[in-house]
Amino acid sequence: GRIGREAQRIHRTVRELLDYARASPVSTTTASEHPARPGDLADAIEQVTRLLRPQKGMKDVKFETSCGEGIPPVGVSTDRLVQVILNLVLNAADAQRMADTKGRAITLACRRENERVVIEVEDNGPGIPEELRQKVFEPFFTTKPAGEGTGLGLATSAAIVEQAGGIISARARKDETPGARMVIELPVAGAKL
């Protein structure tokens, strides 16, 4: 069952990526076939960690999750939340691996703030230089070596978040130690930011 769900999620992800490449993040056909349903953030985070923990390249990564009780559904489907969070976590892990970070750790946290939910993905890798923090969301921009990244992951994630009326940003860690923090603000299902 899990393999079937993941295959379906991959199929939807590829279709959405193709829509994005056609300059239309979600075509009208896709939207009518799969109307946006409110997403369950706790479920999305659980799916991401369940997918990644057994992966060979993730064995030495310490995952911490912190989602308070009663996080309401958000205006992005659970599948799309998985896509966005998975991309952010994989980028964090890649940055840590390329920088040969010791004691790799990735924290996924969420909380409610009025009519929005804030999601943070924080790592202890090399971080993102301040002058590149806006640029990383541009299509085809990548900080990875040639052949290792397409530069579409964060652009696609930003399109998904923005289409739902949300905001995504790259920041320094709260404690100012080395690392990166990606912050997503999404409206509670039915609300506007």
N, C-alpha and C positions, 0 to 999 in steps of 0.2 A: 504494500500500500504506500509506504514512504517513497519507494522508488518511482511509483506511478505519479504521486503528487509532485515530486521534484522534476520529473520529466515534463509534466504539464506546466510547471512554473518556468522551466527553461524555455519551453516552446513559446509561452507568453512573453518572456523576456526578449527572446530573439525577434519576435514579431514587433514588439515595442521599439526595439533598437532599429529595426528596418524602417518603422514609421518615423522615428527621429531622424534617420538619415535622409528621409524624403522631405525633411523640414516640416513635418507634421507630427508632433509628439504622440498624439493619439488620433487615429483616423476616425471618421464618423462611423465606419463599419465596425471597427473594434469597439468603440464606445457603446454602440447599440447591442453588440453581441455580449459584452461584459460590462454592464453598467457599474459605475463606481459604488462599491459597498463600503460602509464604514470599516476601518481596519482595527484589529486588536493588536496593540503594540506589544504587550507581554507575550502573546503568541508568536509574533514576528521575531522578537529577540530570542525566544526559546528555540524556534526553528533554526535561526542562524547559529546559535551556539551548539545545538545538536548536530548540525551539518558539519561544523568546523572542528569540533573537539577531536574526532577520530582521525582527522587528516594528518598525514605524516609531517608536513611542514608546520603544523600547529601544535604538535605535542608539547613543545617547551614554552608555549604561550599561556600565561595565567589569565583566564577570563574572569572578570568580576562583573556582576550585573546588579543593578540597584534600581528597581522600579517600585515605587510606592504602591500601596493598595489603592484600588479604586481609580486607576488611570482610565479615563473614558475613551470610547472609540474615537478615532480621528478620521478626517476626511480623505483618507487614502486607503485603498484596499490592503489587506494583509499581505497579499502576494507582492504588491509594489513596495510595501514597507520592507519586506524581506529583501527585495532586490536592492533597495537603497542602503539598508544597514549592512547587508553582506558586502556590498561594494566598499563601504567605508572601512569595515573591519579588514577586508583583504588588502586594501591600500595601506592601512596601518601596519599590518603584518609584513607586507612587502618592504615598507620603509624601514622597519626594524631589522629585517633580514639583510637588506642592502647595507645598512649602517653597522651590521654585526652587533646589535644591541644585546647586552647581557641582561638576564632577568626580564625577558620580554613580558609586558603586561598590557592588556587592553581592557578598558572599563566601559561598559554600556550602562548609561543611567537615563532615567526619565522621570519627569515630574509634571504636575499640572500647575499652570500659572493662569488663573482666571479662565478665559475661554480658549486657551491654547495648551498644547502639550509640548514640552521641551525635551528633546532627545540629545544626549551628548555621547559621542564616541571619542574616548581619550586614550592616547598611547604614550609610551615612554621612549619613542624613537627619536630621530634627529629633529623633528619638527618641520614646519613649513616657513621659510623666510617671509617676513611681513610683506615684502614687495610682490610676492607670488600668491598671496592668500586669496585675492580676487581672481587672478588669472587661472588658477587650477580648475575653475568651473567652465572655462571656455572649451568648446569642442576642439579636439585634436591636440590640446596642450598637455604635455606629460613631462614629469620630472624623471621618469624612468629611462634607463639606457635604451638606445635604438633597438627595436625588435621586442621589447618587453612590455610595452604599453601602447594602447591605441589613442589614449586621451579622450575616450568617450564615456568612461565609467562615471566620473564626477559630473560631466555635462548632462548625461542622461539622468543621474540622480537629482541634479538641480532642476531639470525640466519636470520631473515627477513631483517634486516638492512644490515648485512654483505653480504648477498647474492646479494643485490642490489649495492654492492660496497661502502657501507657507513660505518660509525663508530658510536658506541653508548658508552657513558661513564657516570659514576656517579661522581658527584662533589659536593663541598660545594657551598652554595649560594654565589653569587657575592659579597653581602654586608657583608658576614661572620656572619650573624645572624643565629640562629638555623634553620635547615631545610635542604632539599636536592634539588639538581638540576640535572636532567637527560638531557644530551645533545646528540642530534642525528645530524649527518652530512650526508646528502644524495646528490648524484650527481644530477644536473639538468638532466631531461630526455635527453638521448642521449650523456651525458658527462661522464667522468670518473674522480674520485677523485685522 
